[in-house]
């Protein structure tokens, strides 16, 4: 028995007439009669009482028509869900990100994505840059926003796109001698106790900061920028953070420019190059639409994703 035969039976029951049902289905009456007769022979019972004025479902026919409607509704619902999944409107997206991504980039981007794709389950995990790269390669997350592109073994399987540029600023307690200055030089940081994210967690940033940290009067490693700022607020030392986190300054801290500016590794969006999942594609589409600079860079890699998907 085929789905089209279920549709034929339901149409006859709804129109109570073979000719009118055949017209609605776009087929001939004899062909429809043969198809319904084939279903009746397979079931071993009549589904309709034929009369001169039309047809009436038998007791068996009424039961069968009800079940046929349910089957057809389920098939149609399944097809609709499949189309929504293919468009990235359902499913799940697992996102890993460094803490500073929550300051400017992610709040508006995630709000737009959730508004456009409310049925996609979004799992967000705060990770270090090193953890982001590892989690992408093992398949634990689908998308990472980290400080610099993931590096190391397997990184060639990832696509990385710069999201935002940053330069170094210092953060210190209001009682620190630097607090009254609008800017300090890298040389002034020499001999100072400094606070920075650990090299194990943020390898790209650590490489850039190495000349500054090498002359420090001690370095306190922190898990993320929130901890760096918190320790600076406690007077532990001078914190080194990206300029994008100025909004995280606490009442007892001061943010100070470092001049000449020291550019930090870009905040970077990365994903597996071979991953053609619709939810990831939907997120990248939202990013392209609402982050113009990043969108232009993504547009250069999106055709390769579409080719892989095809």
N, C-alpha and C positions, 0 to 999 in steps of 0.2 A: 504494500500500500504506500502511496506517495503523498506528499503534502498537497500537491495540486488536487488530488482526489478528495482530500478533506475540505478544501476550499469549494469544490463542486457541490459536495453534499450540503455544506452550510449555505451556499447560495440558493440551492433549491428550497431549503427549509425557510429561508428568509423571504423569498419571492413567492413561495407556494405555487410555483408554475415553472415547468421546464423551459418553455419558450422565453419567458421574461428573464429567467436566470441565465439562459444561454446568451441573450442579448447583453446582459450586464457583464458577463464574462468575456464577451467578444468571441464566441465560438458558435457552432451550429447546434441546433437542438438534438439531432440524432447522435452527434458525438458526445454531448453531455449525457444523454440517456444511456449510452453504452458505458461511459465511465462510472456513473452511479450504479448501473446494473452490475458492473464488475466488483464494486465494493460490496454490494449485497450478496453476491455469490461467495465472495471471500469470507464474509461474516456468517453466511448460512441463514440469513433472515432478511425480510423486507424492511427497508427503512422508511418507505413512503407508501401510503394508499393512493393509487392513481384513480382520479375521477374525471368526469367530462369537463369539470370546471377548474381542475387543477390538481394539486397533490396536498396530502396532509401527513405529517410524520406519524409513524406508528409509535407504539410505546417504546419499542427498541430504538426507533429512529430518533425520538426525542432525547433519549439518554445519550445516544451516539453523537448527535449534533452538539450537545452541551460539552462533551469531552473534546470534540473536534475544535470547538471554539477556543477552549483553554489551551490546547496544543498550539494552535495558530497564534494566539496571543503571546505565548511563551517564546515561540520562534521569532516573532516580530520584536519582542522585547530584547531577546538575545542579540538580534541583528543590530538594534539601536545601540545597545551597550557596547557591542564590538566596534561600531563606528565611532562612538565617543572615546573608547580606549585608543583607537588608532589616531584620533586627533589630539591625544594627550589630555582629555577631559576627565579621565579616571585613572586609577593606578596609584603609584607611590613615587615620591622623589626624596632621596636621602641626601641631605646637604651638610657638609662639614665646613666650618669657618673659623678663622682667627677672631679674637674678641674685637679688634678695632673695626672689623667689617660691619659691626652693629651700630657704629657711630653715624655714618652717613649713607653707605650704600644699601645695606639690607633692609632697613625699615620700610622705605618706600617701594623697593623692588619686591619684597615678599608680600606687601599689602596688595600690590597690583596683581601679582601672580595668583594670590588666593581669591581675589575678586573675579579674575577671569577664569579660574579653574578651581572652584570651590570643592569639587568632589575628589581632587587629588590629595591623597594623604601625604602631608609634608612632615618629614622627620629632620629636625635640626640638631646638630651636635657641635659644641664649641671644642675645637681641637687646635693643637699647635700646627705650624706649617709642616714640620716633619711628620706628624701624625696624619695630616691631610693627604700627603702624597702616598703614604703607606696604605691608608684606608681606601684610596682610589684604586690602587693596584690590586688589592685583595678583594675588591668588589663590595666592601662594607658601606661605602657611600657612592653616590652617583655624580656629585658635583662638589668641588672644593673651592673655597676662596681663601687664599693664603698670601703670606708675604714673600713674593718671588715665586717663580715657577717651581714645581716639584722637580727634584733632581735625584740622581742615583740610578741604580739598576732598575730597568723597566720604564723609566721616565719617557723613553722614546715612544711608548704606547699611549701617551697622554697628549691632549691638545691643551695648550695654555694661552690665555689671552689677557693682556694687561687691562686692569679695570680702573685704577686710579694711581696717580703719582704722589709721592710724599717726600718731605725732607725732614731732617732731624731737628727736634727742639728739645730743650732741657726743661725739667720740672724740678722745683725745689721748694722747701718750706719757706714761708713768708719771713722767717727770721734769718735765713741764709744771706750771706753777703751778696750773692748774685741777684737777690730778689729785687733790688732797686735798679737793676740794669735792663735796658731794652734789648740788649744783645750781648753775647759773649763769644769769644773765639774758641776754636778747638784747643788752642794752647792753654787757655784758662782752665780747661777741664783736667789738665795734667796735675797729678797729685791729689785730686779730689776723690773721695769715696763715691763710686758710681753705682747705679742700679740699672740693669738691663736684662732683657730676656735672655735665657740661656742659649748657648750655641747649639746644644742638642735639639732644642725646640725650634729655634729660628736660625738655621744655618746661613741663609742668604743675608739676613740682616747682620749676623755676627761677623761675616767676612768684611762687610762695609765698615763696621764699627771697630774692627780689630786695631787700627792705628790709634784710635781714641782710647780704647780700653787698655792698651798696652802701657800707657803712661799713667793709669789711674792709681790712686792711693788705696787700692782694694776695690773689688767688684762684687756686688751682691747680685746673684742670679734670681730672677723672678719668673713666674710661670707665664704671665701675660702683662699687657699694658695696664690693666686695672691694678695688679699687684705692684707694678713699678710706681704708679702714682700714689698708691696707698703707703708704700714704704717711704717715698719722698715726703709725704704728709707727716710721717712720724719722725722726720729729721734724720733718717738713716744715711742719706746721701743725696746726690743729684741724679735724678732719673733721666734716662734717654728714651724718648718716645717719638713716634711719627707725628707730623704736624696735623694730621687728620683727627687726632684725638684731643684737640684743644678743648672741645666741649665737655670732656670728662674731668677738667680741672676741679679740684675741691676748694672750699673756702680758705683752707690753710695753705694752699699751694699757689705757686706762680709759674706760668709757662714763659720761657725765654727763648728767643731766636738764637740759633748758632750761626755766626757769620765769619767766613763765607759759608753759604749753605752747603750742607752735605746731603746729597740725594740718597734716599733709601731705595731698596728694591720695590718695584711696583706691587701694589695689591693686585693679585692675579686670580682669574677664574680658570679652573682646570677641570677637564673631564676626560674619560677614556675615549680615544679617537674612534674606536670600533663600536661604541655604545650608540645605538640608534633608537633607544626607547622613546616612545611618544611623550611621556611626561618631561624627560630631559629636553627634548626638542621644543616642547611648549615653553619651558622656562627660558631657554635660549632665545626664543621668539619674543617673549616679553622683555627680556634684557635688551635685545636689538631695538625694540620699539621705544623704550624709555630711557636708555643710556646711549645717547648718540655716538660718543667716541668709542665706547666698547662695541656698540652695534656695528660700526663700520669694520672693526677688526673681526667680529664674529661673522660678518657677511662673507669674508674671504675664506672661512673654513666651513660654513654651513653647506655650500654645494657638495662638498665631499661627504658630509653626513647624509644628505639626501640621496646621493648616489649609492652609498652603502646600504641605506634603507631599502632602496629599490632592488 
